[in-house]
């Protein structure tokens, strides 16, 4: 689960949400072992799911699996500030208004199995701004 931001006209975040950035680990491990890109492991139907866009005022995110919080994080604990992250990315990627950026994962990454129930949340203080629930299939 990650914070996802959408870039506005000035290439600063104009909206944010939460997203799932899923990976087929067996394909990723095979590609890593061969020194190949991970594209196939990251680019499959349903590999990137995002919630509804809200104003960029959130301060924390969380992921529950079957009712248990497995990932949570405060945005002020991100390794890079949003400004630094966008500036670094702009050094090598052509950024445009409307682009969306998955910003990284808090601790707690793990495996999913069919039947698990996931719930993502994006908060400003105690106020839920957006999120979504889905079942693993």
C-alpha positions as CSV (number, residue, x, y, z in Angstrom):
1,X,0.0,0.0,0.0
2,X,1.3,3.4,-0.9
3,X,0.5,7.1,-0.9
4,X,-0.3,8.1,-4.5
5,X,-0.2,11.8,-5.7
6,X,-1.4,13.4,-8.8
7,X,0.6,16.3,-10.3
8,X,-1.0,19.6,-11.0
9,X,-0.2,22.3,-13.6
10,X,2.9,23.4,-11.6
11,X,4.0,19.7,-11.1
12,X,3.3,19.8,-7.4
13,X,0.7,17.5,-5.9
14,X,-2.9,18.7,-6.5
15,X,-4.5,15.5,-5.2
16,X,-3.7,12.4,-3.3
17,X,-5.1,8.9,-2.6
18,X,-4.0,5.5,-1.5
19,X,-3.0,2.7,-3.8
20,X,-2.0,-0.9,-4.0
21,X,1.1,-1.6,-6.0
22,X,1.1,-5.4,-6.3
23,X,3.9,-7.6,-7.5
24,X,4.0,-11.2,-8.7
25,X,7.0,-12.2,-6.6
26,X,7.9,-15.4,-8.4
27,X,8.2,-13.4,-11.7
28,X,10.1,-10.7,-9.9
29,X,12.5,-13.1,-8.3
30,X,13.1,-14.8,-11.7
31,X,13.8,-11.5,-13.3
32,X,16.1,-10.4,-10.5
33,X,18.1,-13.6,-10.8
34,X,18.6,-13.1,-14.5
35,X,19.3,-9.3,-14.2
36,X,16.2,-8.4,-16.1
37,X,13.6,-5.7,-15.6
38,X,10.7,-6.4,-13.4
39,X,8.1,-5.1,-15.9
40,X,6.2,-8.4,-16.2
41,X,6.0,-8.8,-12.4
42,X,4.6,-5.3,-12.0
43,X,2.4,-5.0,-15.1
44,X,-0.7,-7.2,-14.9
45,X,-4.4,-6.6,-14.8
46,X,-5.2,-5.3,-11.3
47,X,-1.6,-4.7,-10.3
48,X,-2.2,-1.0,-9.4
49,X,-5.4,-0.1,-7.7
50,X,-6.1,3.4,-6.4
51,X,-8.8,5.1,-4.4
52,X,-10.7,8.3,-4.9
53,X,-8.7,11.6,-5.2
54,X,-8.8,14.1,-2.3
55,X,-7.1,17.4,-1.5
56,X,-3.4,16.9,-0.6
57,X,-3.9,17.4,3.2
58,X,-3.4,13.8,4.5
59,X,-0.9,12.9,7.2
60,X,-1.1,9.1,7.5
61,X,-2.0,5.9,5.6
62,X,-2.9,2.4,6.7
63,X,-3.6,-1.0,5.3
64,X,-5.7,-3.7,7.1
65,X,-5.8,-7.3,6.0
66,X,-8.7,-9.3,7.5
67,X,-9.2,-6.5,10.1
68,X,-5.6,-6.4,11.3
69,X,-3.4,-3.3,10.5
70,X,-0.4,-4.6,8.7
71,X,1.0,-1.3,7.2
72,X,0.7,2.2,8.6
73,X,2.8,5.3,8.3
74,X,2.9,9.0,8.9
75,X,3.7,11.0,5.8
76,X,6.2,13.1,7.7
77,X,8.3,9.9,8.1
78,X,8.8,9.4,4.4
79,X,12.5,9.1,3.4
80,X,12.2,11.9,0.9
81,X,9.8,14.9,1.1
82,X,7.3,15.1,-1.7
83,X,9.1,18.1,-3.1
84,X,12.5,16.3,-3.1
85,X,10.9,13.1,-4.6
86,X,9.3,15.0,-7.5
87,X,12.6,17.0,-8.1
88,X,14.6,13.8,-8.1
89,X,12.2,12.1,-10.5
90,X,12.1,15.1,-12.8
91,X,15.9,14.7,-13.3
92,X,15.4,11.6,-15.4
93,X,11.6,11.3,-16.2
94,X,9.5,13.7,-18.2
95,X,6.8,14.8,-15.8
96,X,3.6,16.3,-16.9
97,X,0.4,17.6,-15.2
98,X,-1.9,14.8,-14.5
99,X,0.8,12.2,-13.9
100,X,0.3,10.0,-10.9
101,X,3.2,8.9,-8.6
102,X,3.2,5.9,-6.3
103,X,5.5,7.3,-3.6
104,X,6.7,4.1,-1.7
105,X,5.6,1.6,0.8
106,X,5.7,1.8,4.6
107,X,7.0,-1.2,6.5
108,X,4.9,-4.3,6.5
109,X,5.0,-5.6,2.9
110,X,3.8,-9.2,2.7
111,X,2.2,-11.9,0.7
112,X,-1.5,-12.0,-0.3
113,X,-3.6,-15.0,-0.7
114,X,-7.1,-15.5,-2.3
115,X,-9.9,-14.7,0.1
116,X,-8.0,-12.0,2.1
117,X,-10.0,-8.8,2.6
118,X,-7.9,-5.6,2.2
119,X,-8.9,-2.1,3.4
120,X,-6.8,1.0,2.6
121,X,-7.2,4.3,4.4
122,X,-5.9,7.8,4.0
123,X,-6.3,10.1,7.1
124,X,-5.9,13.8,8.1
125,X,-5.6,13.4,11.8
126,X,-8.4,11.1,12.9
127,X,-10.5,12.0,9.8
128,X,-10.8,9.4,7.1
129,X,-10.3,11.2,3.7
130,X,-10.5,8.2,1.3
131,X,-9.8,4.6,1.0
132,X,-11.1,1.4,-0.5
133,X,-11.7,-2.2,0.3
134,X,-11.2,-5.2,-2.0
135,X,-11.0,-9.0,-1.8
136,X,-8.0,-10.9,-3.1
137,X,-8.8,-13.3,-5.8
